[in-house]
Amino acid sequence: MAKVVNLNKFKKRKAKEQREKQAEINRRLHGRTKAERERDELQKRKLEQSLAGKRLETSDGPGETEG
């Protein structure tokens, strides 16, 4: 005799497995650790500070035109 299967439990288990699989894919694509985010932010700040010291200042601003 065949084993009786509860279709609701089967569907729920299959959906849960699919969600877990999608979550793993998302973690691999988008996930970064806190340390990685902080490291990237520190590098960004250092680069901005380095570039700010090398900017050339001009007497006319962006809104001023010659005329």
C-alpha positions as CSV (number, residue, x, y, z in Angstrom):
1,M,0.0,0.0,0.0
2,A,1.2,3.5,-0.8
3,K,2.3,6.0,1.8
4,V,-0.1,8.8,2.5
5,V,1.4,12.2,1.9
6,N,0.0,15.5,3.3
7,L,0.2,17.9,0.3
8,N,0.1,21.0,2.5
9,K,3.2,19.9,4.3
10,F,4.9,18.9,1.1
11,K,4.1,22.3,-0.5
12,K,5.3,24.2,2.6
13,R,8.5,22.3,2.8
14,K,9.2,22.8,-0.9
15,A,8.5,26.6,-0.6
16,K,10.8,26.8,2.4
17,E,13.6,25.1,0.6
18,Q,13.1,27.5,-2.3
19,R,13.2,30.5,0.0
20,E,16.4,29.2,1.7
21,K,18.0,28.7,-1.7
22,Q,17.1,32.3,-2.8
23,A,18.4,33.7,0.5
24,E,21.7,32.0,-0.1
25,I,22.0,33.4,-3.6
26,N,21.1,36.9,-2.2
27,R,23.8,36.6,0.5
28,R,26.4,35.7,-2.0
29,L,25.4,38.6,-4.4
30,H,24.7,41.4,-1.9
31,G,26.0,40.4,1.5
32,R,29.0,42.1,3.0
33,T,30.2,41.9,6.6
34,K,30.3,44.9,8.8
35,A,34.1,44.9,8.7
36,E,34.0,45.0,4.9
37,R,31.6,48.0,4.9
38,E,33.7,49.9,7.4
39,R,36.9,49.2,5.5
40,D,35.3,50.5,2.3
41,E,34.0,53.6,4.1
42,L,37.4,54.3,5.5
43,Q,39.0,54.0,2.1
44,K,36.4,56.3,0.6
45,R,37.1,58.9,3.3
46,K,40.8,58.7,2.8
47,L,40.5,59.2,-0.9
48,E,38.1,62.2,-0.5
49,Q,40.6,63.8,1.9
50,S,43.5,63.2,-0.4
51,L,41.6,64.7,-3.4
52,A,40.4,67.6,-1.4
53,G,44.0,68.7,-0.6
54,K,44.8,68.6,-4.3
55,R,41.9,70.7,-5.6
56,L,42.6,73.9,-7.4
57,E,40.6,76.9,-6.1
58,T,39.4,79.4,-8.6
59,S,38.2,82.9,-8.1
60,D,35.0,82.5,-10.0
61,G,32.4,80.1,-8.7
62,P,30.2,77.8,-10.7
63,G,27.3,80.4,-10.8
64,E,29.4,83.3,-12.1
65,T,29.8,83.9,-15.8
66,E,31.8,86.4,-17.7
67,G,29.9,88.8,-19.8
